[in-house]
Amino acid sequence: MIRLGQFLKLADLVESGGDVKPLLLEGLVRVNDEIETRRGRQLTQGDVVTVGERSARVG
């Protein structure tokens, strides 16, 4: 498992950890098509994370 904030950086969906919080507050991050506001959410294999037009699947 990996936390959402870490995954966003690893998958290059954000440039830095500081970019995560504003995106979450604005409701721009989705996990499996549901808006997510928790930076520490635990992701599992197969989860799909979307920021704007870009998506990545947890492998």
Sequence and secondary structure as in RCSB ss.txt:
>XXXX:A:sequence
MIRLGQFLKLADLVESGGDVKPLLLEGLVRVNDEIETRRGRQLTQGDVVTVGERSARVG
>XXXX:A:secstr
 EEHHHHHHHTTSSSSGGGHHHHHHTT EEETTEE   TT EE TT EEEETTEEEE  
